[in-house]
Amino acid sequence: MDTKQLAAFCAVVERRSFSQAADQLGVTQPAVSLQIRSLEQRVGQRLLDRSGRRVEPTEAGLRLYRGALRLLALEQQVLADLGEEEGELKGRLEIGASTGPGGSVLPVLLGEFQRLHPQVHVVLTVSDTHTVVEQVGRRELELGVVGAAGRHRGVSFEPFYRDEVVLAVPAGHARAGKRLTLEELKAEPLVLMQEGAGIRQMIDDELRELGLRLRDLNVKLELGLQESARAAVLGGFGATFISRIAIEGDLAAGALATVRVEGLEPSRDVQLARASGRAETRVAQAFVAFARDRLA
């Protein structure tokens, strides 16, 4: 089979769109349509249902998609074994991240990596953990860096680096630099990140082990993701659990302080998410190796 046709077909299945598949492949939409028509003629079956708002694979299309992924992965491995991918690193790296790593660690790592490899085009998108994991599972992103391992049968997770989570308060807070008991925490006005945020999930899990739930706390605001929560604390509207890395500048400037909560020692392994069964590109492999070395 023509692997270019298979690559176009897989891109349409994963993006549910001819135009988005064309953007991903760097070709025109008519070129993708021609590849799909040729493939359908080759197998003698209709592979895509184009009747709805989104393009969906038929039953035959789903079977072909699973086999096509294996063939494309094998092709990449064969090329790598033959040494055809040696030389200057070039290509595109599409990576997603939750707001913690996406707003602090990753921009620096990706900037340094791209400077070392100027022929690599880097695209970073920042969303909540759940969204990033879903995008990796749909193969819209090659890699994801998220604050907590999600639950997705099409995605594998592995620890990437260690991150400390703290309770951040305005610098003038009466307990800044001190401790709170769990009972005192219940009365503290809190700002939470939205459902799906990795830090929120982690704190909820830790509180459950102590016999508490987030709903038992004095939650005043739920404000999207990490930057929104940080801004609310800077404005004096409450305290929030947040990555220490994300507020290092605020701590150094004296704009924020931290409070320890008795019984809570929140830290997490920030996770690297990959689509199960997807052959990793040479660019992705190089970035992961570079990042691990820098983070060590």
Backbone bond lengths (Angstrom), bond angles and torsions (degrees), N, CA, C in turn:
res aa  C-N    CA-C-N  psi(-1)  N-CA   C-N-CA  omega(-1)  CA-C   N-CA-C  phi
1 M - - - 1.457 - - 1.521 110.64 -
2 D 1.323 116.41 152.35 1.451 123.11 178.23 1.529 108.66 -75.56
3 T 1.323 116.69 114.72 1.467 119.26 -176.15 1.526 112.10 -68.94
4 K 1.331 118.26 -23.98 1.460 119.49 175.24 1.526 110.72 -66.26
5 Q 1.343 115.47 -39.12 1.460 119.16 175.72 1.520 110.87 -64.42
6 L 1.328 115.77 -41.68 1.466 119.54 179.83 1.530 111.18 -65.40
7 A 1.333 116.89 -39.43 1.467 120.14 179.04 1.523 110.46 -64.26
8 A 1.336 116.77 -41.18 1.466 119.98 177.92 1.519 110.64 -64.49
9 F 1.331 116.73 -42.05 1.468 121.07 179.38 1.526 110.76 -62.32
10 C 1.335 117.48 -46.68 1.471 120.79 179.96 1.524 110.99 -62.10
11 A 1.330 116.96 -38.61 1.466 120.13 179.51 1.522 110.87 -64.11
12 V 1.335 117.54 -39.89 1.468 120.34 178.60 1.523 110.59 -66.70
13 V 1.332 117.03 -42.74 1.470 120.24 179.16 1.523 110.59 -61.74
14 E 1.314 116.91 -43.03 1.463 120.65 -176.61 1.529 112.61 -73.20
15 R 1.325 117.43 -35.25 1.458 121.11 -179.15 1.524 113.34 -91.22
16 R 1.347 115.78 -15.94 1.475 120.94 -176.88 1.534 111.02 58.46
17 S 1.335 116.23 30.82 1.460 119.78 -175.52 1.519 108.95 -162.52
18 F 1.346 117.08 134.93 1.459 121.17 175.81 1.526 110.56 -70.58
19 S 1.321 116.68 -41.22 1.466 119.49 -177.07 1.528 111.21 -67.56
20 Q 1.334 117.47 -41.55 1.460 119.42 179.30 1.517 111.41 -69.43
21 A 1.337 116.62 -35.19 1.466 119.89 175.64 1.519 110.25 -62.94
22 A 1.345 116.75 -40.89 1.459 120.39 178.73 1.523 110.76 -62.81
23 D 1.333 116.89 -42.13 1.470 120.37 177.67 1.525 110.83 -61.00
24 Q 1.322 116.11 -42.04 1.461 120.60 -179.48 1.523 111.01 -63.20
25 L 1.325 116.42 -40.69 1.468 121.13 -175.94 1.526 112.56 -85.57
26 G 1.328 116.81 -12.35 1.453 119.79 -179.27 1.515 113.79 74.22
27 V 1.338 116.59 31.94 1.462 122.03 179.07 1.527 108.44 -129.11
28 T 1.344 116.47 179.79 1.457 119.91 178.81 1.518 110.99 -85.19
29 Q 1.325 116.31 157.69 1.464 120.38 177.72 1.533 112.19 -61.95
30 P 1.357 119.54 -41.69 1.475 118.47 176.47 1.533 113.02 -59.40
31 A 1.329 116.52 -33.74 1.466 119.28 178.39 1.522 111.02 -65.27
32 V 1.344 116.75 -39.99 1.461 120.16 177.36 1.532 110.16 -65.69
33 S 1.324 117.12 -44.14 1.471 121.01 179.41 1.524 110.92 -59.18
34 L 1.334 116.66 -41.26 1.470 120.31 179.05 1.524 111.09 -63.89
35 Q 1.341 116.47 -41.21 1.471 119.99 178.70 1.520 110.82 -61.84
36 I 1.326 117.00 -42.04 1.471 120.60 -179.24 1.526 110.96 -67.31
37 R 1.342 117.15 -42.83 1.472 119.51 178.27 1.525 111.26 -61.22
38 S 1.328 115.98 -42.39 1.466 119.92 179.17 1.517 111.20 -63.68
39 L 1.330 116.37 -38.64 1.459 120.23 179.57 1.525 110.82 -67.60
40 E 1.323 117.06 -42.75 1.469 120.07 178.25 1.518 111.19 -62.89
41 Q 1.334 116.96 -37.88 1.461 119.92 176.13 1.531 110.59 -65.80
42 R 1.327 115.67 -36.86 1.472 120.19 -179.37 1.516 111.60 -64.76
43 V 1.337 118.20 -42.24 1.468 120.87 -177.02 1.520 112.20 -91.81
44 G 1.336 116.93 -13.34 1.462 120.33 177.65 1.515 114.22 73.68
45 Q 1.331 117.41 24.36 1.468 120.92 -180.00 1.522 109.62 -143.57
46 R 1.334 114.71 153.62 1.456 119.32 173.48 1.531 108.44 -78.87
47 L 1.311 116.45 128.81 1.460 121.74 -173.21 1.521 113.37 -106.06
48 L 1.341 116.62 -21.95 1.456 120.44 -176.44 1.518 110.26 -130.86
49 D 1.325 115.65 139.61 1.459 122.17 175.38 1.529 107.54 -97.40
50 R 1.322 116.49 113.28 1.460 121.82 -175.92 1.525 112.34 -102.64
51 S 1.344 118.11 12.87 1.467 120.51 -171.51 1.519 113.17 -81.04
52 G 1.314 118.98 -25.21 1.461 121.79 -177.08 1.517 112.14 -93.14
53 R 1.331 114.90 -169.89 1.467 120.29 179.38 1.524 111.01 -70.50
54 R 1.340 115.97 -29.03 1.451 120.04 178.10 1.520 109.28 -118.56
55 V 1.299 115.91 151.09 1.459 121.09 176.86 1.523 108.19 -78.24
56 E 1.340 116.64 127.84 1.460 121.11 -179.39 1.530 109.75 -123.97
57 P 1.338 117.75 143.20 1.467 119.08 177.34 1.528 110.96 -73.05
58 T 1.337 115.88 143.36 1.461 120.74 171.91 1.526 108.34 -75.16
59 E 1.318 116.62 177.81 1.476 119.71 177.40 1.518 110.32 -60.15
60 A 1.341 116.41 -43.14 1.467 119.54 176.81 1.523 110.52 -64.41
61 G 1.330 116.19 -37.34 1.457 120.49 179.09 1.512 112.50 -62.69
62 L 1.322 117.09 -39.35 1.464 120.03 178.51 1.531 111.10 -64.63
63 R 1.335 116.20 -40.19 1.464 118.86 178.59 1.529 110.50 -65.14
64 L 1.332 115.63 -42.14 1.458 118.52 179.42 1.531 110.69 -66.52
65 Y 1.324 117.55 -38.02 1.458 121.30 -179.14 1.531 110.90 -58.46
66 R 1.333 116.14 -45.76 1.471 119.23 -179.48 1.525 111.36 -61.84
67 G 1.332 116.08 -42.47 1.461 118.80 178.24 1.513 112.63 -70.06
68 A 1.336 116.67 -35.67 1.456 120.45 -179.23 1.522 111.51 -63.92
69 L 1.325 116.75 -38.36 1.464 119.59 178.17 1.524 110.74 -59.95
70 R 1.326 116.31 -41.04 1.469 119.60 179.51 1.528 110.77 -66.32
71 L 1.336 116.63 -41.12 1.462 119.82 -179.59 1.530 111.85 -66.35
72 L 1.316 116.46 -42.37 1.457 119.70 179.72 1.529 111.62 -66.85
73 A 1.331 116.40 -37.21 1.460 119.79 176.80 1.524 110.40 -64.92
74 L 1.328 116.51 -40.46 1.462 120.46 178.98 1.523 110.67 -65.24
75 E 1.334 116.68 -39.26 1.464 119.83 178.51 1.517 110.67 -60.89
76 Q 1.334 116.90 -45.66 1.461 119.85 179.72 1.521 111.36 -61.62
77 Q 1.329 116.60 -38.82 1.458 120.01 -179.68 1.518 111.14 -67.24
78 V 1.334 116.37 -41.17 1.459 120.42 178.29 1.524 110.88 -61.89
79 L 1.324 116.92 -45.19 1.462 120.27 178.70 1.522 111.41 -61.23
80 A 1.333 115.52 -40.98 1.467 119.00 178.75 1.520 110.57 -63.84
81 D 1.342 116.77 -42.55 1.463 120.94 -179.65 1.522 111.93 -64.02
82 L 1.336 116.92 -32.50 1.461 121.08 179.38 1.521 112.57 -79.71
83 G 1.318 116.61 -7.83 1.452 120.34 178.25 1.508 114.20 81.14
84 E 1.330 117.55 16.69 1.454 119.66 -177.88 1.523 112.07 -76.35
85 E 1.331 117.03 -8.79 1.457 119.50 -179.63 1.526 111.84 -105.60
86 E 1.345 116.02 14.26 1.450 118.81 178.40 1.522 109.84 -76.23
87 G 1.312 116.03 165.61 1.456 119.91 178.89 1.513 111.46 103.18
88 E 1.326 115.19 -161.43 1.464 120.78 -175.65 1.520 111.59 -62.27
89 L 1.321 115.20 135.58 1.456 120.49 179.89 1.518 109.52 -73.37
90 K 1.317 116.59 129.10 1.461 120.72 178.57 1.518 109.24 -149.99
91 G 1.308 115.90 159.49 1.462 120.47 179.96 1.519 111.12 134.27
92 R 1.314 115.16 -158.50 1.461 122.11 -174.17 1.522 109.27 -126.73
93 L 1.307 116.39 135.54 1.462 122.16 176.00 1.519 108.42 -119.31
94 E 1.336 116.18 111.86 1.466 121.29 176.78 1.522 107.97 -105.18
95 I 1.297 115.36 115.38 1.463 121.34 -174.66 1.526 109.33 -131.22
96 G 1.308 116.28 142.65 1.454 121.44 177.34 1.513 110.18 -116.95
97 A 1.318 116.56 155.81 1.460 120.07 -179.37 1.512 109.96 -150.90
98 S 1.322 115.40 149.33 1.457 119.89 169.83 1.524 108.08 -74.68
99 T 1.330 116.52 169.76 1.462 119.75 -167.10 1.523 114.17 -66.62
100 G 1.337 118.02 -26.66 1.460 119.15 178.12 1.516 111.37 -62.90
101 P 1.333 117.61 -69.86 1.471 119.11 178.64 1.517 113.06 -64.90
102 G 1.341 117.79 -31.60 1.455 120.51 -177.59 1.508 113.76 -70.80
103 G 1.337 117.16 -21.39 1.451 120.07 -179.33 1.506 114.02 -102.74
104 S 1.339 117.48 -2.50 1.460 118.13 -175.24 1.525 112.24 -135.66
105 V 1.314 117.10 -68.70 1.471 121.10 -171.50 1.526 112.30 -75.64
106 L 1.329 117.07 -48.37 1.460 120.08 -171.50 1.522 115.03 -64.85
107 P 1.341 120.23 -42.47 1.467 117.74 179.95 1.530 113.29 -54.80
108 V 1.326 117.31 -39.30 1.458 120.56 179.09 1.522 110.59 -68.75
109 L 1.336 116.75 -46.64 1.464 120.27 179.97 1.521 111.66 -60.83
110 L 1.325 116.07 -44.94 1.467 119.72 -178.48 1.527 111.09 -67.55
111 G 1.327 117.26 -37.78 1.462 120.10 177.06 1.514 111.87 -62.92
112 E 1.324 116.81 -44.66 1.462 120.70 178.70 1.519 110.96 -64.78
113 F 1.345 116.29 -41.55 1.462 120.95 -179.36 1.533 110.47 -63.90
114 Q 1.328 116.85 -43.88 1.466 119.88 -178.96 1.533 110.98 -67.48
115 R 1.311 117.18 -34.29 1.461 120.00 177.27 1.520 110.95 -64.17
116 L 1.321 116.51 -37.50 1.467 120.59 176.89 1.527 112.17 -70.18
117 H 1.353 116.00 -30.09 1.465 121.14 -176.35 1.527 108.93 -127.87
118 P 1.316 117.93 78.93 1.471 121.18 -172.86 1.517 115.02 -64.35
119 Q 1.339 118.56 -14.95 1.462 120.74 177.89 1.526 112.42 -86.80
120 V 1.336 117.20 2.47 1.467 121.55 178.32 1.528 108.69 -96.74
121 H 1.321 116.14 131.23 1.468 121.88 175.87 1.528 108.11 -102.27
122 V 1.322 116.86 119.88 1.462 122.44 -175.38 1.527 110.19 -104.49
123 V 1.333 115.93 132.84 1.467 121.77 175.04 1.525 107.92 -126.19
124 L 1.338 117.13 117.15 1.462 122.44 177.62 1.521 109.35 -112.39
125 T 1.325 116.45 126.92 1.465 120.86 173.00 1.530 108.12 -114.93
126 V 1.327 115.97 142.48 1.462 121.36 -176.76 1.525 109.41 -118.14
127 S 1.333 116.31 125.40 1.461 122.89 179.96 1.519 107.82 -145.83
128 D 1.330 117.03 -173.80 1.465 119.06 172.60 1.520 109.53 -76.97
129 T 1.331 116.33 165.85 1.457 122.02 -174.88 1.528 111.95 -56.34
130 H 1.327 116.92 -46.22 1.463 120.54 -177.21 1.526 111.18 -59.31
131 T 1.326 116.90 -44.43 1.464 120.65 -178.58 1.520 111.39 -64.70
132 V 1.331 117.11 -43.28 1.465 120.41 179.95 1.524 110.40 -61.25
133 V 1.329 117.02 -45.06 1.461 120.49 -179.61 1.531 110.77 -61.75
134 E 1.321 117.28 -42.54 1.460 120.73 177.96 1.528 111.08 -61.30
135 Q 1.325 117.50 -41.82 1.459 121.04 -179.55 1.525 111.48 -66.43
136 V 1.321 116.81 -38.06 1.467 119.67 175.85 1.525 109.69 -65.05
137 G 1.338 116.34 -43.12 1.456 120.23 179.39 1.515 112.98 -61.77
138 R 1.338 117.29 -33.50 1.469 121.47 177.67 1.523 112.02 -85.27
139 R 1.349 116.17 1.81 1.460 122.86 -179.74 1.525 113.15 63.77
140 E 1.315 116.87 25.84 1.462 121.19 172.57 1.526 109.94 -78.66
141 L 1.332 116.13 -25.03 1.457 122.66 176.54 1.519 108.22 -124.45
142 E 1.330 116.20 142.57 1.456 118.12 178.72 1.524 111.86 -78.03
143 L 1.328 116.59 -37.85 1.457 121.75 -179.42 1.515 109.70 -134.04
144 G 1.323 115.50 151.90 1.451 121.10 172.29 1.519 109.27 -131.94
145 V 1.322 116.37 144.43 1.468 121.49 175.53 1.521 106.13 -124.38
146 V 1.332 116.39 112.89 1.462 120.53 -170.98 1.530 110.55 -132.96
147 G 1.338 114.46 159.80 1.451 120.42 -174.16 1.515 114.88 -78.47
148 A 1.317 117.93 -11.64 1.465 120.66 -179.58 1.516 108.59 -154.22
149 A 1.330 115.93 145.38 1.461 120.33 176.18 1.522 109.29 -67.63
150 G 1.300 116.32 124.41 1.462 120.49 -179.86 1.516 111.96 -85.01
151 R 1.318 115.04 -171.71 1.460 120.92 178.24 1.523 107.41 -119.40
152 H 1.313 115.74 97.68 1.455 121.26 -177.61 1.530 107.58 -150.94
153 R 1.311 116.48 118.26 1.465 118.95 -174.33 1.521 112.73 -69.20
154 G 1.345 117.33 -16.11 1.452 119.76 179.68 1.516 113.96 -96.61
155 V 1.348 117.28 8.60 1.469 121.22 -176.42 1.520 109.38 -130.63
156 S 1.311 116.13 135.66 1.468 121.42 174.62 1.526 109.10 -105.97
157 F 1.336 115.76 149.51 1.463 121.38 -177.10 1.524 109.77 -126.10
158 E 1.333 115.38 146.70 1.459 120.44 172.89 1.521 108.83 -147.95
159 P 1.333 118.83 147.24 1.467 120.82 -179.33 1.522 111.42 -59.63
160 F 1.341 116.13 139.19 1.462 121.97 -177.78 1.527 110.52 -113.02
161 Y 1.338 117.15 -51.46 1.465 121.25 172.62 1.523 108.84 -158.75
162 R 1.326 115.88 164.30 1.460 122.54 -176.42 1.526 109.98 -93.23
163 D 1.331 116.31 137.60 1.453 121.78 -177.43 1.527 109.14 -133.43
164 E 1.333 116.96 131.81 1.462 121.48 176.77 1.523 109.41 -90.56
165 V 1.320 116.24 135.10 1.459 122.06 176.61 1.522 108.08 -106.68
166 V 1.332 116.68 133.34 1.467 121.40 -176.60 1.520 109.82 -126.49
167 L 1.329 115.62 162.08 1.458 121.26 170.40 1.526 106.84 -93.03
168 A 1.327 116.29 110.29 1.463 121.77 -177.25 1.516 110.55 -93.41
169 V 1.325 115.82 138.15 1.472 122.54 179.38 1.524 108.58 -134.34
170 P 1.345 118.35 160.28 1.466 119.44 173.39 1.530 110.41 -58.92
171 A 1.319 116.45 150.94 1.472 120.40 -174.82 1.517 112.62 -58.77
172 G 1.323 118.19 -29.59 1.466 120.60 -178.36 1.510 114.31 -87.99
173 H 1.301 118.39 8.89 1.468 122.58 -178.39 1.534 110.19 -61.77
174 A 1.321 116.56 141.85 1.471 121.17 -175.89 1.521 112.51 -61.81
175 R 1.348 117.50 -27.30 1.472 119.63 -178.35 1.519 112.50 -107.10
176 A 1.323 118.17 16.45 1.468 121.61 -179.94 1.528 110.59 -55.88
177 G 1.313 116.42 127.78 1.452 121.64 179.93 1.509 114.46 78.04
178 K 1.331 117.23 2.98 1.471 120.59 -178.02 1.522 110.27 -113.17
179 R 1.328 116.78 -153.72 1.467 121.86 -176.75 1.520 110.49 -124.72
180 L 1.315 114.64 153.45 1.461 122.75 171.22 1.521 108.53 -120.75
181 T 1.323 117.29 141.46 1.453 120.12 168.63 1.531 107.98 -80.13
182 L 1.320 116.13 167.31 1.460 119.48 177.59 1.525 110.81 -62.37
183 E 1.330 116.77 -36.22 1.462 119.69 178.03 1.525 110.68 -65.04
184 E 1.322 116.78 -39.88 1.463 120.22 177.89 1.530 110.93 -68.16
185 L 1.329 115.99 -34.61 1.465 119.71 177.42 1.525 111.12 -61.44
186 K 1.325 116.99 -35.61 1.468 120.63 -179.96 1.527 112.36 -59.65
187 A 1.320 116.14 -29.65 1.467 119.89 -177.65 1.527 112.67 -92.21
188 E 1.323 117.06 -10.72 1.466 120.47 -175.38 1.532 110.91 -76.15
189 P 1.338 119.08 126.72 1.468 119.91 175.52 1.526 110.47 -60.99
190 L 1.332 116.59 125.39 1.461 121.01 -174.50 1.520 111.79 -118.13
191 V 1.315 113.97 148.75 1.466 122.94 170.73 1.529 106.52 -112.51
192 L 1.323 116.56 124.40 1.462 120.63 178.37 1.518 110.55 -108.80
193 M 1.325 114.79 151.73 1.457 120.00 169.16 1.527 108.52 -79.32
194 Q 1.312 115.88 167.26 1.455 121.11 -174.56 1.528 112.03 -70.19
195 E 1.330 116.01 163.84 1.458 121.90 172.25 1.519 108.75 -56.24
196 G 1.339 115.51 137.28 1.462 119.66 -178.80 1.508 113.02 101.16
197 A 1.342 117.51 -15.87 1.466 120.65 177.94 1.523 109.37 -74.37
198 G 1.330 116.63 136.11 1.459 120.65 -176.08 1.516 113.62 -63.01
199 I 1.337 117.69 -39.70 1.464 120.78 -179.49 1.521 110.02 -65.35
200 R 1.312 117.78 -42.55 1.466 120.73 178.53 1.522 110.19 -59.49
201 Q 1.312 116.76 -44.75 1.466 120.64 179.63 1.524 110.82 -61.53
202 M 1.346 116.80 -42.80 1.454 120.57 -178.10 1.525 111.40 -65.38
203 I 1.341 117.83 -44.86 1.463 120.97 -179.54 1.529 109.93 -64.78
204 D 1.308 117.46 -40.32 1.465 121.05 178.22 1.521 110.27 -60.08
205 D 1.342 116.88 -43.54 1.466 120.90 179.13 1.530 111.16 -62.95
206 E 1.340 116.88 -42.62 1.469 119.80 -179.02 1.527 111.06 -66.98
207 L 1.325 116.83 -40.36 1.466 120.09 179.22 1.526 111.18 -64.34
208 R 1.325 117.05 -37.85 1.469 120.11 178.88 1.519 110.97 -59.40
209 E 1.333 115.91 -38.66 1.465 119.43 178.74 1.528 111.43 -64.63
210 L 1.321 116.75 -23.73 1.470 121.73 178.72 1.527 112.26 -96.76
211 G 1.336 115.58 6.95 1.462 119.87 177.53 1.510 114.36 83.91
212 L 1.333 117.47 16.62 1.462 121.77 179.69 1.526 110.26 -119.98
213 R 1.330 115.77 164.38 1.455 122.24 172.81 1.521 108.13 -129.66
214 L 1.303 116.83 159.34 1.462 119.60 176.72 1.522 111.67 -56.68
215 R 1.332 115.97 -34.61 1.474 119.17 -178.97 1.527 112.23 -68.03
216 D 1.342 117.57 -14.48 1.457 120.68 176.68 1.532 111.85 -79.79
217 L 1.327 116.56 -11.65 1.456 120.72 -176.31 1.530 110.70 -92.72
218 N 1.313 114.93 171.24 1.458 121.93 -175.76 1.537 109.53 -90.99
219 V 1.330 115.71 68.09 1.464 120.86 -176.47 1.526 109.57 -78.39
220 K 1.327 116.04 119.59 1.466 121.66 -178.52 1.524 112.02 -99.67
221 L 1.332 115.90 -35.38 1.463 119.96 -174.54 1.523 110.19 -138.97
222 E 1.313 116.52 141.91 1.463 123.12 168.14 1.519 105.85 -121.97
223 L 1.336 115.59 111.54 1.465 119.47 -164.94 1.527 112.92 -127.84
224 G 1.297 116.89 62.77 1.456 118.61 172.30 1.509 112.59 66.87
225 L 1.319 116.74 -126.06 1.451 120.95 -171.42 1.528 111.58 -112.34
226 Q 1.325 116.03 -163.75 1.458 121.02 -165.38 1.527 114.01 -61.26
227 E 1.317 118.24 -42.61 1.457 120.46 -177.64 1.526 111.48 -65.23
228 S 1.342 116.33 -35.72 1.463 119.67 177.84 1.523 111.10 -66.21
229 A 1.335 116.59 -43.43 1.463 120.26 178.78 1.527 110.91 -63.95
230 R 1.326 116.31 -42.17 1.474 120.42 178.16 1.523 110.63 -59.55
231 A 1.340 117.06 -44.49 1.464 120.63 -178.92 1.528 111.37 -63.33
232 A 1.336 116.46 -36.89 1.461 119.90 179.70 1.525 111.17 -66.18
233 V 1.324 116.57 -39.81 1.473 119.35 178.65 1.522 109.93 -68.06
234 L 1.316 117.74 -41.93 1.473 120.48 176.50 1.529 111.04 -59.59
235 G 1.349 116.04 -30.85 1.459 120.32 178.42 1.514 114.16 -81.65
236 G 1.350 116.48 -2.70 1.457 120.46 177.20 1.510 115.22 83.69
237 F 1.344 117.52 22.47 1.461 120.41 -175.12 1.528 113.95 -95.36
238 G 1.317 117.86 2.36 1.452 119.73 178.73 1.513 111.15 151.44
239 A 1.335 114.69 -172.78 1.467 122.10 177.45 1.520 108.52 -109.52
240 T 1.317 115.84 158.89 1.463 118.64 178.60 1.514 110.66 -147.11
241 F 1.333 115.81 148.40 1.456 121.65 171.26 1.527 107.43 -83.25
242 I 1.342 115.56 127.83 1.453 119.71 -171.31 1.526 109.49 -154.03
243 S 1.322 116.93 157.46 1.462 121.49 175.82 1.530 110.26 -64.74
244 R 1.338 115.92 132.00 1.464 119.00 178.42 1.538 110.51 -60.69
245 I 1.316 116.92 -38.01 1.463 120.26 -178.92 1.527 110.77 -57.37
246 A 1.346 116.33 -36.43 1.463 120.66 -175.77 1.524 112.93 -69.60
247 I 1.341 117.52 -19.20 1.473 119.61 -176.79 1.524 112.26 -121.55
248 E 1.326 117.86 15.91 1.470 120.03 -179.59 1.521 111.38 -55.20
249 G 1.344 116.85 -42.38 1.461 119.62 179.65 1.517 112.60 -63.83
250 D 1.351 116.37 -39.86 1.464 120.78 179.07 1.519 111.27 -67.03
251 L 1.328 116.65 -37.57 1.463 120.06 178.16 1.525 110.31 -66.56
252 A 1.343 116.14 -43.62 1.466 119.79 -179.36 1.526 111.12 -65.29
253 A 1.338 117.11 -33.47 1.464 121.09 -179.13 1.521 112.68 -82.56
254 G 1.330 117.49 -7.68 1.460 120.53 -179.56 1.511 113.96 79.97
255 A 1.340 117.39 14.01 1.463 120.50 179.74 1.520 112.18 -82.66
256 L 1.321 116.57 -28.55 1.462 122.15 178.28 1.518 109.59 -130.26
257 A 1.323 115.12 161.40 1.461 122.40 174.67 1.526 107.74 -137.82
258 T 1.313 116.37 171.95 1.458 120.32 178.51 1.522 110.49 -119.43
259 V 1.312 114.73 155.37 1.461 122.71 176.26 1.513 107.75 -129.86
260 R 1.314 117.52 134.70 1.463 120.47 177.09 1.528 108.27 -90.41
261 V 1.304 115.94 144.01 1.463 122.27 178.70 1.520 108.07 -110.94
262 E 1.315 116.52 122.93 1.467 120.53 -178.31 1.521 110.25 -59.23
263 G 1.334 115.31 130.09 1.464 120.84 179.71 1.510 113.77 91.57
264 L 1.339 117.05 -13.96 1.466 121.05 178.52 1.520 109.52 -111.15
265 E 1.310 116.43 123.49 1.461 121.83 173.89 1.518 107.39 -129.05
266 P 1.318 117.21 65.27 1.460 119.39 -170.09 1.527 113.38 -72.91
267 S 1.294 114.93 123.53 1.461 122.08 169.56 1.515 105.94 -147.68
268 R 1.301 116.39 161.46 1.450 119.06 -174.18 1.512 110.44 -147.70
269 D 1.310 114.63 153.83 1.451 120.57 168.62 1.516 107.20 -88.86
270 V 1.319 116.59 111.48 1.460 119.38 172.02 1.522 107.30 -64.28
271 Q 1.328 116.03 134.08 1.461 121.45 -169.06 1.525 112.58 -103.68
272 L 1.325 114.84 143.14 1.464 122.00 170.58 1.520 107.31 -96.79
273 A 1.332 116.22 122.68 1.460 121.85 -177.71 1.525 109.95 -107.11
274 R 1.331 115.37 133.49 1.461 121.88 177.00 1.519 109.05 -131.85
275 A 1.332 116.38 149.88 1.455 120.00 174.64 1.527 109.26 -72.46
276 S 1.317 116.53 127.64 1.462 120.99 -179.01 1.521 109.91 -62.55
277 G 1.335 115.82 132.81 1.452 120.56 176.10 1.512 114.93 82.97
278 R 1.326 117.58 -4.27 1.474 119.99 -179.89 1.521 109.76 -85.83
279 A 1.327 116.09 130.09 1.460 120.31 176.51 1.524 108.93 -73.53
280 E 1.315 116.43 125.67 1.452 120.62 -175.94 1.523 110.95 -77.57
281 T 1.316 116.79 138.49 1.460 120.36 177.61 1.523 109.99 -71.25
282 R 1.328 114.80 161.91 1.459 119.87 178.52 1.529 110.86 -62.82
283 V 1.349 116.69 -35.98 1.468 120.45 178.39 1.525 110.51 -62.53
284 A 1.337 117.20 -45.79 1.463 120.82 -179.82 1.525 111.06 -63.79
285 Q 1.327 116.78 -42.67 1.457 119.87 178.44 1.524 110.79 -60.39
286 A 1.332 116.30 -42.97 1.465 120.32 -178.65 1.523 110.92 -65.71
287 F 1.343 117.03 -40.02 1.466 118.81 -179.76 1.520 111.30 -66.08
288 V 1.325 117.75 -43.71 1.473 120.44 -179.31 1.523 109.91 -60.82
289 A 1.324 116.98 -44.02 1.471 120.46 179.40 1.529 110.39 -63.88
290 F 1.333 117.03 -42.06 1.471 121.02 179.05 1.533 110.47 -63.83
291 A 1.336 117.14 -45.55 1.453 120.85 -177.98 1.525 111.78 -64.36
292 R 1.309 116.98 -43.08 1.472 119.98 179.46 1.528 110.39 -61.18
293 D 1.311 116.36 -40.23 1.460 119.78 179.29 1.527 111.32 -64.90
294 R 1.349 116.88 -43.37 1.460 121.12 179.94 1.541 111.51 -67.74
295 L 1.331 116.47 -40.92 1.460 119.53 -176.79 1.526 112.15 -73.49
296 A 1.318 115.92 -21.77 1.468 119.57 178.11 1.523 110.60 -69.05
